[in-house]
Amino acid sequence: MWAGEDLAAFEQKMSMKPVAVRGIYDHSKEIRVEKNRNGEKGYDMVTPFYTHLDASGKAAGILVNRGWVPYDLRDTHQH
């Protein structure tokens, strides 16, 4: 059970729905996941996105896959 209903039913109803979230990216903890796309070497850029402070005051949030970047643009930073 998830949120009071069967997990499969919940996933069917809620999967891939748009959401709005407020917070801040932490680019100092950003990671690159090597990935080939259509035969071209590159990276998926994954960045922590902090949405709130937990009960102990520590930043908490989600990981955001910000998309694929070609290998030759790996050191270009535009925030």
mmJSON file of the N, C-alpha and C atoms, coordinates in Angstrom:
{"data_MODEL":{"atom_site":{
"group_PDB":["ATOM","ATOM","ATOM","ATOM","ATOM","ATOM","ATOM","ATOM","ATOM","ATOM","ATOM","ATOM","ATOM","ATOM","ATOM","ATOM","ATOM","ATOM","ATOM","ATOM","ATOM","ATOM","ATOM","ATOM","ATOM","ATOM","ATOM","ATOM","ATOM","ATOM","ATOM","ATOM","ATOM","ATOM","ATOM","ATOM","ATOM","ATOM","ATOM","ATOM","ATOM","ATOM","ATOM","ATOM","ATOM","ATOM","ATOM","ATOM","ATOM","ATOM","ATOM","ATOM","ATOM","ATOM","ATOM","ATOM","ATOM","ATOM","ATOM","ATOM","ATOM","ATOM","ATOM","ATOM","ATOM","ATOM","ATOM","ATOM","ATOM","ATOM","ATOM","ATOM","ATOM","ATOM","ATOM","ATOM","ATOM","ATOM","ATOM","ATOM","ATOM","ATOM","ATOM","ATOM","ATOM","ATOM","ATOM","ATOM","ATOM","ATOM","ATOM","ATOM","ATOM","ATOM","ATOM","ATOM","ATOM","ATOM","ATOM","ATOM","ATOM","ATOM","ATOM","ATOM","ATOM","ATOM","ATOM","ATOM","ATOM","ATOM","ATOM","ATOM","ATOM","ATOM","ATOM","ATOM","ATOM","ATOM","ATOM","ATOM","ATOM","ATOM","ATOM","ATOM","ATOM","ATOM","ATOM","ATOM","ATOM","ATOM","ATOM","ATOM","ATOM","ATOM","ATOM","ATOM","ATOM","ATOM","ATOM","ATOM","ATOM","ATOM","ATOM","ATOM","ATOM","ATOM","ATOM","ATOM","ATOM","ATOM","ATOM","ATOM","ATOM","ATOM","ATOM","ATOM","ATOM","ATOM","ATOM","ATOM","ATOM","ATOM","ATOM","ATOM","ATOM","ATOM","ATOM","ATOM","ATOM","ATOM","ATOM","ATOM","ATOM","ATOM","ATOM","ATOM","ATOM","ATOM","ATOM","ATOM","ATOM","ATOM","ATOM","ATOM","ATOM","ATOM","ATOM","ATOM","ATOM","ATOM","ATOM","ATOM","ATOM","ATOM","ATOM","ATOM","ATOM","ATOM","ATOM","ATOM","ATOM","ATOM","ATOM","ATOM","ATOM","ATOM","ATOM","ATOM","ATOM","ATOM","ATOM","ATOM","ATOM","ATOM","ATOM","ATOM","ATOM","ATOM","ATOM","ATOM","ATOM","ATOM","ATOM","ATOM","ATOM","ATOM","ATOM","ATOM","ATOM","ATOM","ATOM","ATOM","ATOM","ATOM","ATOM","ATOM","ATOM"],
"id":[1,2,3,4,5,6,7,8,9,10,11,12,13,14,15,16,17,18,19,20,21,22,23,24,25,26,27,28,29,30,31,32,33,34,35,36,37,38,39,40,41,42,43,44,45,46,47,48,49,50,51,52,53,54,55,56,57,58,59,60,61,62,63,64,65,66,67,68,69,70,71,72,73,74,75,76,77,78,79,80,81,82,83,84,85,86,87,88,89,90,91,92,93,94,95,96,97,98,99,100,101,102,103,104,105,106,107,108,109,110,111,112,113,114,115,116,117,118,119,120,121,122,123,124,125,126,127,128,129,130,131,132,133,134,135,136,137,138,139,140,141,142,143,144,145,146,147,148,149,150,151,152,153,154,155,156,157,158,159,160,161,162,163,164,165,166,167,168,169,170,171,172,173,174,175,176,177,178,179,180,181,182,183,184,185,186,187,188,189,190,191,192,193,194,195,196,197,198,199,200,201,202,203,204,205,206,207,208,209,210,211,212,213,214,215,216,217,218,219,220,221,222,223,224,225,226,227,228,229,230,231,232,233,234,235,236,237],
"type_symbol":["N","C","C","N","C","C","N","C","C","N","C","C","N","C","C","N","C","C","N","C","C","N","C","C","N","C","C","N","C","C","N","C","C","N","C","C","N","C","C","N","C","C","N","C","C","N","C","C","N","C","C","N","C","C","N","C","C","N","C","C","N","C","C","N","C","C","N","C","C","N","C","C","N","C","C","N","C","C","N","C","C","N","C","C","N","C","C","N","C","C","N","C","C","N","C","C","N","C","C","N","C","C","N","C","C","N","C","C","N","C","C","N","C","C","N","C","C","N","C","C","N","C","C","N","C","C","N","C","C","N","C","C","N","C","C","N","C","C","N","C","C","N","C","C","N","C","C","N","C","C","N","C","C","N","C","C","N","C","C","N","C","C","N","C","C","N","C","C","N","C","C","N","C","C","N","C","C","N","C","C","N","C","C","N","C","C","N","C","C","N","C","C","N","C","C","N","C","C","N","C","C","N","C","C","N","C","C","N","C","C","N","C","C","N","C","C","N","C","C","N","C","C","N","C","C","N","C","C","N","C","C","N","C","C","N","C","C"],
"label_atom_id":["N","CA","C","N","CA","C","N","CA","C","N","CA","C","N","CA","C","N","CA","C","N","CA","C","N","CA","C","N","CA","C","N","CA","C","N","CA","C","N","CA","C","N","CA","C","N","CA","C","N","CA","C","N","CA","C","N","CA","C","N","CA","C","N","CA","C","N","CA","C","N","CA","C","N","CA","C","N","CA","C","N","CA","C","N","CA","C","N","CA","C","N","CA","C","N","CA","C","N","CA","C","N","CA","C","N","CA","C","N","CA","C","N","CA","C","N","CA","C","N","CA","C","N","CA","C","N","CA","C","N","CA","C","N","CA","C","N","CA","C","N","CA","C","N","CA","C","N","CA","C","N","CA","C","N","CA","C","N","CA","C","N","CA","C","N","CA","C","N","CA","C","N","CA","C","N","CA","C","N","CA","C","N","CA","C","N","CA","C","N","CA","C","N","CA","C","N","CA","C","N","CA","C","N","CA","C","N","CA","C","N","CA","C","N","CA","C","N","CA","C","N","CA","C","N","CA","C","N","CA","C","N","CA","C","N","CA","C","N","CA","C","N","CA","C","N","CA","C","N","CA","C","N","CA","C","N","CA","C","N","CA","C","N","CA","C","N","CA","C","N","CA","C","N","CA","C"],
"label_alt_id":[null,null,null,null,null,null,null,null,null,null,null,null,null,null,null,null,null,null,null,null,null,null,null,null,null,null,null,null,null,null,null,null,null,null,null,null,null,null,null,null,null,null,null,null,null,null,null,null,null,null,null,null,null,null,null,null,null,null,null,null,null,null,null,null,null,null,null,null,null,null,null,null,null,null,null,null,null,null,null,null,null,null,null,null,null,null,null,null,null,null,null,null,null,null,null,null,null,null,null,null,null,null,null,null,null,null,null,null,null,null,null,null,null,null,null,null,null,null,null,null,null,null,null,null,null,null,null,null,null,null,null,null,null,null,null,null,null,null,null,null,null,null,null,null,null,null,null,null,null,null,null,null,null,null,null,null,null,null,null,null,null,null,null,null,null,null,null,null,null,null,null,null,null,null,null,null,null,null,null,null,null,null,null,null,null,null,null,null,null,null,null,null,null,null,null,null,null,null,null,null,null,null,null,null,null,null,null,null,null,null,null,null,null,null,null,null,null,null,null,null,null,null,null,null,null,null,null,null,null,null,null,null,null,null,null,null,null],
"label_comp_id":["MET","MET","MET","TRP","TRP","TRP","ALA","ALA","ALA","GLY","GLY","GLY","GLU","GLU","GLU","ASP","ASP","ASP","LEU","LEU","LEU","ALA","ALA","ALA","ALA","ALA","ALA","PHE","PHE","PHE","GLU","GLU","GLU","GLN","GLN","GLN","LYS","LYS","LYS","MET","MET","MET","SER","SER","SER","MET","MET","MET","LYS","LYS","LYS","PRO","PRO","PRO","VAL","VAL","VAL","ALA","ALA","ALA","VAL","VAL","VAL","ARG","ARG","ARG","GLY","GLY","GLY","ILE","ILE","ILE","TYR","TYR","TYR","ASP","ASP","ASP","HIS","HIS","HIS","SER","SER","SER","LYS","LYS","LYS","GLU","GLU","GLU","ILE","ILE","ILE","ARG","ARG","ARG","VAL","VAL","VAL","GLU","GLU","GLU","LYS","LYS","LYS","ASN","ASN","ASN","ARG","ARG","ARG","ASN","ASN","ASN","GLY","GLY","GLY","GLU","GLU","GLU","LYS","LYS","LYS","GLY","GLY","GLY","TYR","TYR","TYR","ASP","ASP","ASP","MET","MET","MET","VAL","VAL","VAL","THR","THR","THR","PRO","PRO","PRO","PHE","PHE","PHE","TYR","TYR","TYR","THR","THR","THR","HIS","HIS","HIS","LEU","LEU","LEU","ASP","ASP","ASP","ALA","ALA","ALA","SER","SER","SER","GLY","GLY","GLY","LYS","LYS","LYS","ALA","ALA","ALA","ALA","ALA","ALA","GLY","GLY","GLY","ILE","ILE","ILE","LEU","LEU","LEU","VAL","VAL","VAL","ASN","ASN","ASN","ARG","ARG","ARG","GLY","GLY","GLY","TRP","TRP","TRP","VAL","VAL","VAL","PRO","PRO","PRO","TYR","TYR","TYR","ASP","ASP","ASP","LEU","LEU","LEU","ARG","ARG","ARG","ASP","ASP","ASP","THR","THR","THR","HIS","HIS","HIS","GLN","GLN","GLN","HIS","HIS","HIS"],
"label_asym_id":["A","A","A","A","A","A","A","A","A","A","A","A","A","A","A","A","A","A","A","A","A","A","A","A","A","A","A","A","A","A","A","A","A","A","A","A","A","A","A","A","A","A","A","A","A","A","A","A","A","A","A","A","A","A","A","A","A","A","A","A","A","A","A","A","A","A","A","A","A","A","A","A","A","A","A","A","A","A","A","A","A","A","A","A","A","A","A","A","A","A","A","A","A","A","A","A","A","A","A","A","A","A","A","A","A","A","A","A","A","A","A","A","A","A","A","A","A","A","A","A","A","A","A","A","A","A","A","A","A","A","A","A","A","A","A","A","A","A","A","A","A","A","A","A","A","A","A","A","A","A","A","A","A","A","A","A","A","A","A","A","A","A","A","A","A","A","A","A","A","A","A","A","A","A","A","A","A","A","A","A","A","A","A","A","A","A","A","A","A","A","A","A","A","A","A","A","A","A","A","A","A","A","A","A","A","A","A","A","A","A","A","A","A","A","A","A","A","A","A","A","A","A","A","A","A","A","A","A","A","A","A","A","A","A","A","A","A"],
"label_entity_id":["1","1","1","1","1","1","1","1","1","1","1","1","1","1","1","1","1","1","1","1","1","1","1","1","1","1","1","1","1","1","1","1","1","1","1","1","1","1","1","1","1","1","1","1","1","1","1","1","1","1","1","1","1","1","1","1","1","1","1","1","1","1","1","1","1","1","1","1","1","1","1","1","1","1","1","1","1","1","1","1","1","1","1","1","1","1","1","1","1","1","1","1","1","1","1","1","1","1","1","1","1","1","1","1","1","1","1","1","1","1","1","1","1","1","1","1","1","1","1","1","1","1","1","1","1","1","1","1","1","1","1","1","1","1","1","1","1","1","1","1","1","1","1","1","1","1","1","1","1","1","1","1","1","1","1","1","1","1","1","1","1","1","1","1","1","1","1","1","1","1","1","1","1","1","1","1","1","1","1","1","1","1","1","1","1","1","1","1","1","1","1","1","1","1","1","1","1","1","1","1","1","1","1","1","1","1","1","1","1","1","1","1","1","1","1","1","1","1","1","1","1","1","1","1","1","1","1","1","1","1","1","1","1","1","1","1","1"],
"label_seq_id":[1,1,1,2,2,2,3,3,3,4,4,4,5,5,5,6,6,6,7,7,7,8,8,8,9,9,9,10,10,10,11,11,11,12,12,12,13,13,13,14,14,14,15,15,15,16,16,16,17,17,17,18,18,18,19,19,19,20,20,20,21,21,21,22,22,22,23,23,23,24,24,24,25,25,25,26,26,26,27,27,27,28,28,28,29,29,29,30,30,30,31,31,31,32,32,32,33,33,33,34,34,34,35,35,35,36,36,36,37,37,37,38,38,38,39,39,39,40,40,40,41,41,41,42,42,42,43,43,43,44,44,44,45,45,45,46,46,46,47,47,47,48,48,48,49,49,49,50,50,50,51,51,51,52,52,52,53,53,53,54,54,54,55,55,55,56,56,56,57,57,57,58,58,58,59,59,59,60,60,60,61,61,61,62,62,62,63,63,63,64,64,64,65,65,65,66,66,66,67,67,67,68,68,68,69,69,69,70,70,70,71,71,71,72,72,72,73,73,73,74,74,74,75,75,75,76,76,76,77,77,77,78,78,78,79,79,79],
"pdbx_PDB_ins_code":[null,null,null,null,null,null,null,null,null,null,null,null,null,null,null,null,null,null,null,null,null,null,null,null,null,null,null,null,null,null,null,null,null,null,null,null,null,null,null,null,null,null,null,null,null,null,null,null,null,null,null,null,null,null,null,null,null,null,null,null,null,null,null,null,null,null,null,null,null,null,null,null,null,null,null,null,null,null,null,null,null,null,null,null,null,null,null,null,null,null,null,null,null,null,null,null,null,null,null,null,null,null,null,null,null,null,null,null,null,null,null,null,null,null,null,null,null,null,null,null,null,null,null,null,null,null,null,null,null,null,null,null,null,null,null,null,null,null,null,null,null,null,null,null,null,null,null,null,null,null,null,null,null,null,null,null,null,null,null,null,null,null,null,null,null,null,null,null,null,null,null,null,null,null,null,null,null,null,null,null,null,null,null,null,null,null,null,null,null,null,null,null,null,null,null,null,null,null,null,null,null,null,null,null,null,null,null,null,null,null,null,null,null,null,null,null,null,null,null,null,null,null,null,null,null,null,null,null,null,null,null,null,null,null,null,null,null],
"Cartn_x":[0.839,0.0,0.881,0.479,1.184,0.129,0.241,-0.717,-2.146,-2.318,-3.656,-4.194,-3.358,-3.847,-2.767,-3.155,-2.25,-1.13,0.117,1.26,1.118,0.674,0.51,-0.514,-1.607,-2.628,-2.083,-1.322,-0.72,0.251,1.132,2.089,1.382,0.329,-0.426,-1.014,-1.523,-2.171,-1.161,-0.018,0.889,2.179,2.518,3.783,3.843,4.997,5.292,4.36,3.93,3.106,4.008,3.695,4.504,4.328,5.402,5.368,6.089,5.848,6.578,7.268,8.564,9.351,10.21,10.332,11.197,12.386,13.544,14.743,15.97,17.115,18.383,19.261,19.917,20.862,22.169,22.841,24.181,25.157,25.694,26.594,27.917,28.268,29.523,29.454,28.261,28.086,27.536,27.55,27.071,27.948,27.316,28.072,27.763,28.724,28.568,28.476,27.468,27.294,27.589,28.703,29.076,27.966,27.689,26.608,26.853,26.594,26.628,25.223,25.121,23.823,23.973,23.279,23.383,24.834,25.604,26.996,27.971,27.499,28.363,28.584,29.852,30.194,29.766,29.239,28.825,28.485,27.749,27.4,25.959,25.304,24.093,24.565,24.094,24.473,23.414,23.84,22.931,23.342,22.39,22.672,21.709,22.23,21.333,20.524,19.261,18.36,17.721,18.142,17.665,16.349,15.378,14.04,13.657,14.352,13.991,15.093,14.98,15.861,15.116,15.81,15.155,15.078,14.584,14.38,15.67,16.817,18.098,18.76,18.091,18.622,19.514,19.59,20.412,19.606,20.268,19.595,19.133,17.909,17.337,16.632,16.53,15.871,15.889,16.122,16.06,17.282,17.524,18.53,17.814,18.361,17.748,18.708,18.223,18.99,18.736,19.745,19.593,19.831,20.121,20.225,21.598,21.68,22.883,23.738,25.061,26.015,27.061,27.362,28.412,29.761,30.6,31.908,32.727,32.736,33.575,33.074,31.881,31.364,31.373,32.072,32.031,32.501,33.393,33.926,33.301,32.208,31.479,30.423,30.522,29.548,28.67,27.372,26.388,25.285,25.23,24.225,23.145],
"Cartn_y":[-1.192,0.0,1.251,2.225,3.5,4.598,5.5,6.598,6.067,4.915,4.352,3.592,3.35,2.585,1.638,0.726,-0.239,0.491,0.024,0.686,0.792,-0.255,-0.222,0.838,0.944,1.948,3.355,3.521,4.825,5.237,4.299,4.616,4.956,4.228,4.492,5.9,6.304,7.602,8.759,8.54,9.643,9.677,8.633,8.583,9.64,10.314,11.283,12.504,12.916,14.118,15.323,16.469,17.666,18.143,18.69,19.243,20.583,21.37,22.619,22.502,22.819,22.702,23.952,24.47,25.629,25.176,25.75,25.402,25.992,25.368,25.864,24.682,24.813,23.799,23.931,22.799,22.799,22.285,23.197,22.823,22.269,22.547,22.019,20.506,19.945,18.495,17.824,18.552,18.03,16.857,15.839,14.703,14.5,13.902,13.569,12.056,11.594,10.169,9.94,9.221,8.986,8.241,8.71,8.115,8.401,7.414,7.604,7.881,8.829,9.197,9.244,8.363,8.256,8.099,7.317,7.057,8.137,9.214,10.31,10.235,10.357,10.314,11.608,11.469,12.638,12.27,13.136,12.964,13.383,12.697,13.209,13.997,15.224,16.069,15.925,15.467,15.241,16.188,16.99,18.04,17.95,18.008,18.082,19.382,19.287,20.443,20.445,21.377,21.422,22.189,21.556,22.127,22.598,22.082,22.444,21.993,22.391,21.911,20.842,19.75,18.698,19.117,18.242,18.565,18.954,18.461,18.805,20.016,20.635,21.824,21.535,20.277,19.877,20.013,20.509,20.665,19.304,19.271,18.04,18.367,17.388,17.641,16.441,16.715,15.685,15.797,14.747,14.812,15.095,16.01,16.388,16.037,15.238,14.984,16.176,17.032,18.267,18.091,16.847,16.579,16.134,15.842,15.306,16.427,16.304,17.276,16.524,16.959,16.316,16.408,15.411,15.335,16.607,17.17,18.344,19.621,19.592,20.75,20.496,19.457,19.018,20.071,20.966,21.964,23.334,23.423,24.675,24.754,25.773,25.929,27.129,26.879,27.955,27.661,28.433,28.196,29.228],
"Cartn_z":[0.0,0.0,0.0,-0.77,-0.832,-0.833,0.112,0.233,0.273,0.932,1.104,-0.087,-1.114,-2.254,-2.765,-3.596,-4.196,-4.937,-4.795,-5.404,-6.918,-7.582,-9.038,-9.443,-8.708,-9.009,-8.773,-7.688,-7.387,-8.492,-8.92,-9.98,-11.286,-11.604,-12.828,-12.811,-11.664,-11.539,-11.456,-10.797,-10.489,-11.305,-12.008,-12.736,-13.835,-13.919,-14.968,-14.962,-13.801,-13.669,-13.425,-14.016,-13.758,-12.318,-11.758,-10.409,-10.397,-9.383,-9.157,-7.809,-7.781,-6.554,-6.429,-5.211,-4.952,-4.136,-4.447,-3.706,-4.367,-4.089,-4.61,-5.017,-6.192,-6.656,-5.883,-5.647,-5.055,-6.11,-6.914,-8.0,-7.488,-6.238,-5.683,-5.486,-5.484,-5.303,-6.57,-7.68,-8.954,-9.402,-9.995,-10.514,-11.99,-12.678,-14.094,-14.214,-14.898,-15.144,-16.626,-16.905,-18.304,-19.037,-20.263,-21.039,-22.516,-23.355,-24.804,-25.292,-26.196,-26.757,-28.271,-28.947,-30.407,-30.851,-30.086,-30.416,-29.998,-29.395,-28.961,-27.458,-27.044,-25.631,-24.941,-23.735,-22.976,-21.545,-20.899,-19.487,-19.224,-18.289,-17.667,-16.452,-16.307,-15.175,-14.083,-12.912,-11.782,-10.655,-10.197,-9.219,-8.041,-6.796,-5.641,-5.693,-5.35,-5.303,-3.924,-3.078,-1.691,-1.607,-0.993,-0.913,0.48,1.499,2.87,3.819,5.085,6.136,6.917,7.251,8.036,9.506,10.356,11.767,12.479,11.995,12.623,11.973,10.997,10.345,9.152,8.756,7.608,6.32,5.25,3.96,3.431,2.915,2.374,1.07,0.206,-1.062,-1.983,-3.262,-4.292,-5.207,-6.015,-7.072,-8.378,-9.167,-10.437,-11.578,-12.53,-13.746,-14.655,-14.796,-15.558,-17.044,-17.459,-18.881,-19.319,-20.609,-21.22,-21.798,-21.607,-22.121,-22.945,-24.175,-24.963,-24.251,-24.472,-23.819,-24.02,-25.239,-25.508,-24.82,-24.237,-23.48,-21.971,-21.531,-20.144,-19.143,-19.544,-18.616,-18.757,-19.528,-19.686,-18.596,-17.742,-16.66,-16.929,-17.019,-17.132,-16.136,-15.074,-14.023,-14.129],
"occupancy":[1.0,1.0,1.0,1.0,1.0,1.0,1.0,1.0,1.0,1.0,1.0,1.0,1.0,1.0,1.0,1.0,1.0,1.0,1.0,1.0,1.0,1.0,1.0,1.0,1.0,1.0,1.0,1.0,1.0,1.0,1.0,1.0,1.0,1.0,1.0,1.0,1.0,1.0,1.0,1.0,1.0,1.0,1.0,1.0,1.0,1.0,1.0,1.0,1.0,1.0,1.0,1.0,1.0,1.0,1.0,1.0,1.0,1.0,1.0,1.0,1.0,1.0,1.0,1.0,1.0,1.0,1.0,1.0,1.0,1.0,1.0,1.0,1.0,1.0,1.0,1.0,1.0,1.0,1.0,1.0,1.0,1.0,1.0,1.0,1.0,1.0,1.0,1.0,1.0,1.0,1.0,1.0,1.0,1.0,1.0,1.0,1.0,1.0,1.0,1.0,1.0,1.0,1.0,1.0,1.0,1.0,1.0,1.0,1.0,1.0,1.0,1.0,1.0,1.0,1.0,1.0,1.0,1.0,1.0,1.0,1.0,1.0,1.0,1.0,1.0,1.0,1.0,1.0,1.0,1.0,1.0,1.0,1.0,1.0,1.0,1.0,1.0,1.0,1.0,1.0,1.0,1.0,1.0,1.0,1.0,1.0,1.0,1.0,1.0,1.0,1.0,1.0,1.0,1.0,1.0,1.0,1.0,1.0,1.0,1.0,1.0,1.0,1.0,1.0,1.0,1.0,1.0,1.0,1.0,1.0,1.0,1.0,1.0,1.0,1.0,1.0,1.0,1.0,1.0,1.0,1.0,1.0,1.0,1.0,1.0,1.0,1.0,1.0,1.0,1.0,1.0,1.0,1.0,1.0,1.0,1.0,1.0,1.0,1.0,1.0,1.0,1.0,1.0,1.0,1.0,1.0,1.0,1.0,1.0,1.0,1.0,1.0,1.0,1.0,1.0,1.0,1.0,1.0,1.0,1.0,1.0,1.0,1.0,1.0,1.0,1.0,1.0,1.0,1.0,1.0,1.0,1.0,1.0,1.0,1.0,1.0,1.0],
"B_iso_or_equiv":[0.0,0.0,0.0,0.0,0.0,0.0,0.0,0.0,0.0,0.0,0.0,0.0,0.0,0.0,0.0,0.0,0.0,0.0,0.0,0.0,0.0,0.0,0.0,0.0,0.0,0.0,0.0,0.0,0.0,0.0,0.0,0.0,0.0,0.0,0.0,0.0,0.0,0.0,0.0,0.0,0.0,0.0,0.0,0.0,0.0,0.0,0.0,0.0,0.0,0.0,0.0,0.0,0.0,0.0,0.0,0.0,0.0,0.0,0.0,0.0,0.0,0.0,0.0,0.0,0.0,0.0,0.0,0.0,0.0,0.0,0.0,0.0,0.0,0.0,0.0,0.0,0.0,0.0,0.0,0.0,0.0,0.0,0.0,0.0,0.0,0.0,0.0,0.0,0.0,0.0,0.0,0.0,0.0,0.0,0.0,0.0,0.0,0.0,0.0,0.0,0.0,0.0,0.0,0.0,0.0,0.0,0.0,0.0,0.0,0.0,0.0,0.0,0.0,0.0,0.0,0.0,0.0,0.0,0.0,0.0,0.0,0.0,0.0,0.0,0.0,0.0,0.0,0.0,0.0,0.0,0.0,0.0,0.0,0.0,0.0,0.0,0.0,0.0,0.0,0.0,0.0,0.0,0.0,0.0,0.0,0.0,0.0,0.0,0.0,0.0,0.0,0.0,0.0,0.0,0.0,0.0,0.0,0.0,0.0,0.0,0.0,0.0,0.0,0.0,0.0,0.0,0.0,0.0,0.0,0.0,0.0,0.0,0.0,0.0,0.0,0.0,0.0,0.0,0.0,0.0,0.0,0.0,0.0,0.0,0.0,0.0,0.0,0.0,0.0,0.0,0.0,0.0,0.0,0.0,0.0,0.0,0.0,0.0,0.0,0.0,0.0,0.0,0.0,0.0,0.0,0.0,0.0,0.0,0.0,0.0,0.0,0.0,0.0,0.0,0.0,0.0,0.0,0.0,0.0,0.0,0.0,0.0,0.0,0.0,0.0,0.0,0.0,0.0,0.0,0.0,0.0,0.0,0.0,0.0,0.0,0.0,0.0],
"pdbx_formal_charge":[null,null,null,null,null,null,null,null,null,null,null,null,null,null,null,null,null,null,null,null,null,null,null,null,null,null,null,null,null,null,null,null,null,null,null,null,null,null,null,null,null,null,null,null,null,null,null,null,null,null,null,null,null,null,null,null,null,null,null,null,null,null,null,null,null,null,null,null,null,null,null,null,null,null,null,null,null,null,null,null,null,null,null,null,null,null,null,null,null,null,null,null,null,null,null,null,null,null,null,null,null,null,null,null,null,null,null,null,null,null,null,null,null,null,null,null,null,null,null,null,null,null,null,null,null,null,null,null,null,null,null,null,null,null,null,null,null,null,null,null,null,null,null,null,null,null,null,null,null,null,null,null,null,null,null,null,null,null,null,null,null,null,null,null,null,null,null,null,null,null,null,null,null,null,null,null,null,null,null,null,null,null,null,null,null,null,null,null,null,null,null,null,null,null,null,null,null,null,null,null,null,null,null,null,null,null,null,null,null,null,null,null,null,null,null,null,null,null,null,null,null,null,null,null,null,null,null,null,null,null,null,null,null,null,null,null,null],
"auth_seq_id":[1,1,1,2,2,2,3,3,3,4,4,4,5,5,5,6,6,6,7,7,7,8,8,8,9,9,9,10,10,10,11,11,11,12,12,12,13,13,13,14,14,14,15,15,15,16,16,16,17,17,17,18,18,18,19,19,19,20,20,20,21,21,21,22,22,22,23,23,23,24,24,24,25,25,25,26,26,26,27,27,27,28,28,28,29,29,29,30,30,30,31,31,31,32,32,32,33,33,33,34,34,34,35,35,35,36,36,36,37,37,37,38,38,38,39,39,39,40,40,40,41,41,41,42,42,42,43,43,43,44,44,44,45,45,45,46,46,46,47,47,47,48,48,48,49,49,49,50,50,50,51,51,51,52,52,52,53,53,53,54,54,54,55,55,55,56,56,56,57,57,57,58,58,58,59,59,59,60,60,60,61,61,61,62,62,62,63,63,63,64,64,64,65,65,65,66,66,66,67,67,67,68,68,68,69,69,69,70,70,70,71,71,71,72,72,72,73,73,73,74,74,74,75,75,75,76,76,76,77,77,77,78,78,78,79,79,79],
"auth_comp_id":["MET","MET","MET","TRP","TRP","TRP","ALA","ALA","ALA","GLY","GLY","GLY","GLU","GLU","GLU","ASP","ASP","ASP","LEU","LEU","LEU","ALA","ALA","ALA","ALA","ALA","ALA","PHE","PHE","PHE","GLU","GLU","GLU","GLN","GLN","GLN","LYS","LYS","LYS","MET","MET","MET","SER","SER","SER","MET","MET","MET","LYS","LYS","LYS","PRO","PRO","PRO","VAL","VAL","VAL","ALA","ALA","ALA","VAL","VAL","VAL","ARG","ARG","ARG","GLY","GLY","GLY","ILE","ILE","ILE","TYR","TYR","TYR","ASP","ASP","ASP","HIS","HIS","HIS","SER","SER","SER","LYS","LYS","LYS","GLU","GLU","GLU","ILE","ILE","ILE","ARG","ARG","ARG","VAL","VAL","VAL","GLU","GLU","GLU","LYS","LYS","LYS","ASN","ASN","ASN","ARG","ARG","ARG","ASN","ASN","ASN","GLY","GLY","GLY","GLU","GLU","GLU","LYS","LYS","LYS","GLY","GLY","GLY","TYR","TYR","TYR","ASP","ASP","ASP","MET","MET","MET","VAL","VAL","VAL","THR","THR","THR","PRO","PRO","PRO","PHE","PHE","PHE","TYR","TYR","TYR","THR","THR","THR","HIS","HIS","HIS","LEU","LEU","LEU","ASP","ASP","ASP","ALA","ALA","ALA","SER","SER","SER","GLY","GLY","GLY","LYS","LYS","LYS","ALA","ALA","ALA","ALA","ALA","ALA","GLY","GLY","GLY","ILE","ILE","ILE","LEU","LEU","LEU","VAL","VAL","VAL","ASN","ASN","ASN","ARG","ARG","ARG","GLY","GLY","GLY","TRP","TRP","TRP","VAL","VAL","VAL","PRO","PRO","PRO","TYR","TYR","TYR","ASP","ASP","ASP","LEU","LEU","LEU","ARG","ARG","ARG","ASP","ASP","ASP","THR","THR","THR","HIS","HIS","HIS","GLN","GLN","GLN","HIS","HIS","HIS"],
"auth_asym_id":["A","A","A","A","A","A","A","A","A","A","A","A","A","A","A","A","A","A","A","A","A","A","A","A","A","A","A","A","A","A","A","A","A","A","A","A","A","A","A","A","A","A","A","A","A","A","A","A","A","A","A","A","A","A","A","A","A","A","A","A","A","A","A","A","A","A","A","A","A","A","A","A","A","A","A","A","A","A","A","A","A","A","A","A","A","A","A","A","A","A","A","A","A","A","A","A","A","A","A","A","A","A","A","A","A","A","A","A","A","A","A","A","A","A","A","A","A","A","A","A","A","A","A","A","A","A","A","A","A","A","A","A","A","A","A","A","A","A","A","A","A","A","A","A","A","A","A","A","A","A","A","A","A","A","A","A","A","A","A","A","A","A","A","A","A","A","A","A","A","A","A","A","A","A","A","A","A","A","A","A","A","A","A","A","A","A","A","A","A","A","A","A","A","A","A","A","A","A","A","A","A","A","A","A","A","A","A","A","A","A","A","A","A","A","A","A","A","A","A","A","A","A","A","A","A","A","A","A","A","A","A","A","A","A","A","A","A"],
"auth_atom_id":["N","CA","C","N","CA","C","N","CA","C","N","CA","C","N","CA","C","N","CA","C","N","CA","C","N","CA","C","N","CA","C","N","CA","C","N","CA","C","N","CA","C","N","CA","C","N","CA","C","N","CA","C","N","CA","C","N","CA","C","N","CA","C","N","CA","C","N","CA","C","N","CA","C","N","CA","C","N","CA","C","N","CA","C","N","CA","C","N","CA","C","N","CA","C","N","CA","C","N","CA","C","N","CA","C","N","CA","C","N","CA","C","N","CA","C","N","CA","C","N","CA","C","N","CA","C","N","CA","C","N","CA","C","N","CA","C","N","CA","C","N","CA","C","N","CA","C","N","CA","C","N","CA","C","N","CA","C","N","CA","C","N","CA","C","N","CA","C","N","CA","C","N","CA","C","N","CA","C","N","CA","C","N","CA","C","N","CA","C","N","CA","C","N","CA","C","N","CA","C","N","CA","C","N","CA","C","N","CA","C","N","CA","C","N","CA","C","N","CA","C","N","CA","C","N","CA","C","N","CA","C","N","CA","C","N","CA","C","N","CA","C","N","CA","C","N","CA","C","N","CA","C","N","CA","C","N","CA","C","N","CA","C","N","CA","C","N","CA","C","N","CA","C","N","CA","C"],
"pdbx_PDB_model_num":[1,1,1,1,1,1,1,1,1,1,1,1,1,1,1,1,1,1,1,1,1,1,1,1,1,1,1,1,1,1,1,1,1,1,1,1,1,1,1,1,1,1,1,1,1,1,1,1,1,1,1,1,1,1,1,1,1,1,1,1,1,1,1,1,1,1,1,1,1,1,1,1,1,1,1,1,1,1,1,1,1,1,1,1,1,1,1,1,1,1,1,1,1,1,1,1,1,1,1,1,1,1,1,1,1,1,1,1,1,1,1,1,1,1,1,1,1,1,1,1,1,1,1,1,1,1,1,1,1,1,1,1,1,1,1,1,1,1,1,1,1,1,1,1,1,1,1,1,1,1,1,1,1,1,1,1,1,1,1,1,1,1,1,1,1,1,1,1,1,1,1,1,1,1,1,1,1,1,1,1,1,1,1,1,1,1,1,1,1,1,1,1,1,1,1,1,1,1,1,1,1,1,1,1,1,1,1,1,1,1,1,1,1,1,1,1,1,1,1,1,1,1,1,1,1,1,1,1,1,1,1,1,1,1,1,1,1]
}}}
